[in-house]
């Protein structure tokens, strides 16, 4: 039985917390050679190879090991999933690289992510955990 779009997107984000190898494996498993991943205003990547190269470059430059995701809200239909979330980027020793508020859109087809667009909050204020209403 095929997984619904909401499950695909949430499962993909859950993988990010498992370390750099799991993050790379998630991209390989959930993306296609034509997936478009856009970090709006920063970059636009097409396919697994470009996505993996970006993750590897971020790992090399900042020590990225995992991304822990706090989901604030999720809206989904049969093909699209919108998430309000906070991504916490961390190094292997658990130290924080940074945390970012994000509104993201995933487009799903045949159990694969065919597009991912992330819109970032530009407010540099620290994120206070008590201000998040997790669902």
ROKOL-654732 format. One record per residue: residue number from 1; residue in one letter; z, y, x of N, C-alpha, C in turn. Coordinates in nm, 3 decimals, always signed. Example, Ala and Ser with C-alpha at 12.3 -4.5 7.8 and 13.67 -1.06 7.14 Angstrom:
residues 2
k, r, n_z, n_y, n_x, ca_z, ca_y, ca_x, c_z, c_y, c_x
1, a, +0.780, -0.569, +1.319, +0.780, -0.450, +1.230, +0.780, -0.330, +1.320
2, s, +0.708, -0.225, +1.285, +0.714, -0.106, +1.367, +0.787, +0.003, +1.290
END
This chain:
residues 135
k, r, n_z, n_y, n_x, ca_z, ca_y, ca_x, c_z, c_y, c_x
1, x, +0.000, -0.119, +0.084, +0.000, +0.000, +0.000, +0.000, +0.125, +0.088
2, x, -0.087, +0.220, +0.056, -0.097, +0.344, +0.133, +0.026, +0.431, +0.111
3, x, +0.069, +0.496, +0.219, +0.182, +0.588, +0.207, +0.133, +0.721, +0.152
4, x, +0.219, +0.787, +0.072, +0.180, +0.916, +0.016, +0.187, +1.024, +0.124
5, x, +0.124, +1.137, +0.096, +0.112, +1.245, +0.193, +0.250, +1.293, +0.241
6, x, +0.344, +1.307, +0.149, +0.479, +1.354, +0.185, +0.543, +1.260, +0.286
7, x, +0.534, +1.131, +0.262, +0.592, +1.032, +0.352, +0.526, +1.037, +0.489
8, x, +0.395, +1.048, +0.493, +0.323, +1.055, +0.620, +0.372, +1.174, +0.702
9, x, +0.377, +1.292, +0.642, +0.418, +1.413, +0.715, +0.564, +1.404, +0.762
10, x, +0.653, +1.360, +0.674, +0.795, +1.351, +0.712, +0.818, +1.243, +0.818
11, x, +0.749, +1.131, +0.807, +0.761, +1.027, +0.910, +0.712, +1.078, +1.045
12, x, +0.602, +1.152, +1.045, +0.548, +1.208, +1.168, +0.648, +1.302, +1.234
13, x, +0.708, +1.391, +1.156, +0.805, +1.486, +1.213, +0.930, +1.414, +1.262
14, x, +0.969, +1.307, +1.195, +1.087, +1.231, +1.236, +1.066, +1.170, +1.376
15, x, +0.946, +1.126, +1.404, +0.913, +1.065, +1.533, +0.938, +1.161, +1.649
16, x, +0.916, +1.292, +1.626, +0.927, +1.390, +1.734, +1.062, +1.387, +1.804
17, x, +1.166, +1.347, +1.733, +1.300, +1.347, +1.792, +1.327, +1.231, +1.885
18, x, +1.234, +1.137, +1.897, +1.255, +1.016, +1.975, +1.221, +1.026, +2.123
19, x, +1.189, +1.143, +2.171, +1.155, +1.160, +2.312, +1.006, +1.180, +2.331
20, x, +0.970, +1.220, +2.454, +0.831, +1.257, +2.482, +0.735, +1.140, +2.460
21, x, +0.776, +1.018, +2.494, +0.688, +0.903, +2.474, +0.664, +0.881, +2.324
22, x, +0.768, +0.894, +2.244, +0.754, +0.877, +2.098, +0.667, +0.988, +2.040
23, x, +0.686, +1.111, +2.089, +0.605, +1.224, +2.042, +0.457, +1.198, +2.071
24, x, +0.427, +1.152, +2.191, +0.289, +1.120, +2.228, +0.236, +1.005, +2.141
25, x, +0.317, +0.903, +2.119, +0.276, +0.790, +2.037, +0.250, +0.834, +1.893
26, x, +0.333, +0.925, +1.843, +0.313, +0.977, +1.707, +0.180, +1.047, +1.692
27, x, +0.145, +1.128, +1.791, +0.015, +1.196, +1.787, -0.097, +1.093, +1.788
28, x, -0.085, +0.993, +1.874, -0.187, +0.890, +1.883, -0.200, +0.812, +1.751
29, x, -0.087, +0.787, +1.686, -0.088, +0.709, +1.562, -0.132, +0.790, +1.440
30, x, -0.088, +0.916, +1.429, -0.108, +0.993, +1.306, -0.229, +1.086, +1.309
31, x, -0.274, +1.127, +1.427, -0.389, +1.215, +1.438, -0.517, +1.130, +1.446
32, x, -0.630, +1.197, +1.425, -0.761, +1.136, +1.445, -0.832, +1.212, +1.557
33, x, -0.948, +1.166, +1.593, -1.026, +1.237, +1.696, -1.075, +1.372, +1.647
34, x, -1.066, +1.396, +1.516, -1.112, +1.523, +1.457, -0.999, +1.607, +1.399
35, x, -0.874, +1.563, +1.410, -0.762, +1.640, +1.355, -0.759, +1.779, +1.416
36, x, -0.738, +1.879, +1.332, -0.724, +2.017, +1.380, -0.577, +2.055, +1.368
37, x, -0.515, +2.087, +1.481, -0.375, +2.132, +1.487, -0.379, +2.277, +1.532
38, x, -0.338, +2.365, +1.443, -0.341, +2.507, +1.473, -0.199, +2.564, +1.471
39, x, -0.160, +2.620, +1.583, -0.038, +2.701, +1.592, -0.088, +2.844, +1.575
40, x, -0.085, +2.889, +1.451, -0.155, +3.011, +1.411, -0.114, +3.128, +1.501
41, x, -0.216, +3.192, +1.558, -0.196, +3.304, +1.648, -0.175, +3.263, +1.793
42, x, -0.158, +3.133, +1.817, -0.134, +3.086, +1.954, -0.249, +2.999, +2.006
43, x, -0.280, +2.892, +1.932, -0.387, +2.804, +1.976, -0.439, +2.721, +1.859
44, x, -0.555, +2.662, +1.884, -0.619, +2.573, +1.787, -0.672, +2.455, +1.867
45, x, -0.622, +2.337, +1.835, -0.655, +2.216, +1.909, -0.729, +2.121, +1.816
46, x, -0.826, +2.049, +1.872, -0.902, +1.952, +1.793, -0.893, +1.816, +1.858
47, x, -0.845, +1.719, +1.781, -0.841, +1.581, +1.826, -0.716, +1.543, +1.902
48, x, -0.699, +1.413, +1.917, -0.582, +1.358, +1.986, -0.574, +1.405, +2.130
49, x, -0.686, +1.403, +2.200, -0.685, +1.436, +2.343, -0.634, +1.577, +2.367
50, x, -0.681, +1.674, +2.291, -0.635, +1.812, +2.309, -0.488, +1.826, +2.270
51, x, -0.447, +1.759, +2.164, -0.306, +1.765, +2.121, -0.215, +1.705, +2.228
52, x, -0.254, +1.591, +2.282, -0.174, +1.527, +2.387, -0.169, +1.612, +2.513
53, x, -0.281, +1.673, +2.550, -0.284, +1.761, +2.668, -0.191, +1.881, +2.649
54, x, -0.188, +1.936, +2.527, -0.098, +2.049, +2.499, +0.048, +2.007, +2.511
55, x, +0.084, +1.894, +2.452, +0.222, +1.844, +2.461, +0.258, +1.818, +2.607
56, x, +0.167, +1.758, +2.682, +0.193, +1.730, +2.823, +0.213, +1.859, +2.903
57, x, +0.133, +1.961, +2.874, +0.147, +2.088, +2.947, +0.279, +2.156, +2.912
58, x, +0.321, +2.146, +2.786, +0.450, +2.205, +2.746, +0.565, +2.129, +2.811
59, x, +0.550, +1.998, +2.821, +0.650, +1.914, +2.888, +0.660, +1.955, +3.035
60, x, +0.547, +1.971, +3.102, +0.546, +2.007, +3.244, +0.603, +2.147, +3.267
61, x, +0.570, +2.240, +3.179, +0.612, +2.379, +3.199, +0.757, +2.405, +3.159
62, x, +0.805, +2.336, +3.055, +0.938, +2.370, +2.999, +1.035, +2.252, +2.995
63, x, +0.988, +2.134, +3.032, +1.075, +2.017, +3.026, +1.092, +1.960, +2.887
64, x, +1.000, +1.991, +2.797, +1.010, +1.940, +2.660, +1.024, +1.788, +2.659
65, x, +1.128, +1.741, +2.591, +1.146, +1.598, +2.574, +1.138, +1.557, +2.428
66, x, +1.193, +1.638, +2.339, +1.197, +1.601, +2.197, +1.199, +1.727, +2.111
67, x, +1.163, +1.707, +1.985, +1.172, +1.815, +1.886, +1.253, +1.760, +1.770
68, x, +1.369, +1.820, +1.748, +1.453, +1.781, +1.635, +1.423, +1.879, +1.522
69, x, +1.393, +1.826, +1.405, +1.346, +1.906, +1.294, +1.450, +1.910, +1.183
70, x, +1.486, +2.031, +1.143, +1.568, +2.052, +1.023, +1.473, +2.093, +0.911
71, x, +1.458, +2.009, +0.811, +1.373, +2.039, +0.696, +1.455, +2.123, +0.598
72, x, +1.402, +2.239, +0.563, +1.468, +2.326, +0.466, +1.412, +2.300, +0.327
73, x, +1.279, +2.287, +0.319, +1.214, +2.262, +0.190, +1.081, +2.191, +0.213
74, x, +1.041, +2.112, +0.113, +0.913, +2.040, +0.118, +0.845, +2.052, -0.018
75, x, +0.719, +2.085, -0.015, +0.634, +2.083, -0.135, +0.515, +1.994, -0.102
76, x, +0.475, +1.909, -0.195, +0.365, +1.819, -0.165, +0.283, +1.792, -0.290
77, x, +0.153, +1.769, -0.267, +0.068, +1.713, -0.370, +0.005, +1.588, -0.309
78, x, -0.100, +1.538, -0.366, -0.157, +1.412, -0.321, -0.214, +1.420, -0.179
79, x, -0.249, +1.538, -0.133, -0.319, +1.552, -0.006, -0.253, +1.650, +0.092
80, x, -0.173, +1.742, +0.042, -0.114, +1.846, +0.128, +0.038, +1.845, +0.120
81, x, +0.099, +1.880, +0.233, +0.244, +1.889, +0.241, +0.278, +2.020, +0.308
82, x, +0.363, +2.100, +0.242, +0.412, +2.225, +0.302, +0.558, +2.205, +0.336
83, x, +0.595, +2.246, +0.457, +0.734, +2.234, +0.499, +0.785, +2.369, +0.548
84, x, +0.904, +2.402, +0.500, +0.981, +2.510, +0.563, +1.080, +2.436, +0.650
85, x, +1.082, +2.470, +0.779, +1.164, +2.392, +0.871, +1.206, +2.475, +0.991
86, x, +1.299, +2.418, +1.066, +1.337, +2.473, +1.196, +1.315, +2.363, +1.298
87, x, +1.230, +2.392, +1.397, +1.205, +2.298, +1.505, +1.294, +2.335, +1.624
88, x, +1.371, +2.239, +1.671, +1.460, +2.259, +1.787, +1.398, +2.183, +1.904
89, x, +1.343, +2.254, +2.000, +1.282, +2.193, +2.117, +1.389, +2.174, +2.224
90, x, +1.401, +2.051, +2.276, +1.507, +2.021, +2.372, +1.452, +1.946, +2.493
91, x, +1.526, +1.959, +2.603, +1.496, +1.887, +2.727, +1.564, +1.750, +2.722
92, x, +1.533, +1.665, +2.819, +1.588, +1.529, +2.825, +1.740, +1.530, +2.836
93, x, +1.797, +1.635, +2.899, +1.944, +1.642, +2.912, +2.010, +1.698, +2.786
94, x, +1.930, +1.726, +2.682, +1.982, +1.778, +2.556, +1.991, +1.929, +2.549
95, x, +1.963, +1.998, +2.661, +1.970, +2.144, +2.658, +1.854, +2.201, +2.577
96, x, +1.880, +2.314, +2.513, +1.782, +2.376, +2.424, +1.676, +2.452, +2.503
97, x, +1.553, +2.435, +2.462, +1.444, +2.521, +2.510, +1.440, +2.641, +2.416
98, x, +1.425, +2.615, +2.288, +1.437, +2.717, +2.184, +1.428, +2.652, +2.047
99, x, +1.465, +2.727, +1.947, +1.452, +2.685, +1.807, +1.365, +2.787, +1.736
100, x, +1.279, +2.738, +1.649, +1.182, +2.825, +1.582, +1.174, +2.790, +1.435
101, x, +1.177, +2.894, +1.352, +1.153, +2.876, +1.208, +1.002, +2.865, +1.188
102, x, +0.964, +2.768, +1.105, +0.821, +2.741, +1.085, +0.793, +2.711, +0.938
103, x, +0.679, +2.760, +0.892, +0.621, +2.716, +0.766, +0.496, +2.639, +0.808
104, x, +0.491, +2.512, +0.773, +0.381, +2.429, +0.817, +0.308, +2.365, +0.701
105, x, +0.181, +2.340, +0.723, +0.097, +2.273, +0.624, +0.032, +2.153, +0.692
106, x, +0.048, +2.037, +0.630, -0.018, +1.915, +0.677, -0.119, +1.874, +0.572
107, x, -0.239, +1.839, +0.613, -0.339, +1.783, +0.523, -0.359, +1.637, +0.563
108, x, -0.349, +1.549, +0.465, -0.349, +1.405, +0.488, -0.468, +1.340, +0.419
109, x, -0.531, +1.247, +0.489, -0.639, +1.166, +0.431, -0.629, +1.025, +0.488
110, x, -0.627, +0.927, +0.401, -0.621, +0.786, +0.443, -0.504, +0.758, +0.538
111, x, -0.390, +0.820, +0.510, -0.270, +0.795, +0.589, -0.268, +0.864, +0.725
112, x, -0.365, +0.950, +0.753, -0.373, +1.022, +0.881, -0.364, +1.172, +0.857
113, x, -0.314, +1.243, +0.956, -0.309, +1.389, +0.950, -0.444, +1.441, +0.997
114, x, -0.515, +1.508, +0.908, -0.647, +1.562, +0.944, -0.639, +1.709, +0.979
115, x, -0.530, +1.775, +0.938, -0.508, +1.914, +0.975, -0.359, +1.943, +0.973
116, x, -0.315, +2.023, +1.069, -0.177, +2.071, +1.072, -0.182, +2.217, +1.114
117, x, -0.125, +2.302, +1.031, -0.117, +2.445, +1.062, +0.029, +2.487, +1.059
118, x, +0.074, +2.548, +1.166, +0.211, +2.596, +1.174, +0.212, +2.747, +1.189
119, x, +0.293, +2.813, +1.106, +0.309, +2.958, +1.106, +0.451, +2.987, +1.151
120, x, +0.465, +3.067, +1.254, +0.593, +3.088, +1.319, +0.658, +3.219, +1.276
121, x, +0.790, +3.217, +1.262, +0.867, +3.338, +1.236, +0.878, +3.415, +1.366
122, x, +0.848, +3.543, +1.363, +0.853, +3.624, +1.484, +0.988, +3.693, +1.505
123, x, +1.082, +3.672, +1.414, +1.216, +3.730, +1.427, +1.289, +3.663, +1.543
124, x, +1.328, +3.739, +1.645, +1.394, +3.678, +1.761, +1.543, +3.651, +1.741
125, x, +1.595, +3.680, +1.623, +1.738, +3.659, +1.598, +1.772, +3.511, +1.610
126, x, +1.891, +3.480, +1.660, +1.933, +3.339, +1.665, +1.937, +3.280, +1.524
127, x, +1.910, +3.153, +1.517, +1.913, +3.083, +1.388, +2.054, +3.031, +1.366
128, x, +2.114, +3.076, +1.259, +2.249, +3.034, +1.226, +2.241, +2.914, +1.133
129, x, +2.297, +2.799, +1.176, +2.286, +2.678, +1.093, +2.337, +2.694, +0.952
130, x, +2.440, +2.777, +0.931, +2.495, +2.789, +0.797, +2.402, +2.864, +0.701
131, x, +2.297, +2.926, +0.753, +2.203, +2.997, +0.666, +2.094, +2.905, +0.612
132, x, +2.087, +2.783, +0.663, +1.986, +2.689, +0.617, +2.040, +2.608, +0.501
133, x, +1.958, +2.591, +0.402, +1.993, +2.508, +0.286, +1.908, +2.384, +0.295
134, x, +1.959, +2.281, +0.358, +1.880, +2.158, +0.379, +1.864, +2.083, +0.249
135, x, +1.750, +2.020, +0.237, +1.719, +1.939, +0.119, +1.708, +1.795, +0.160
END
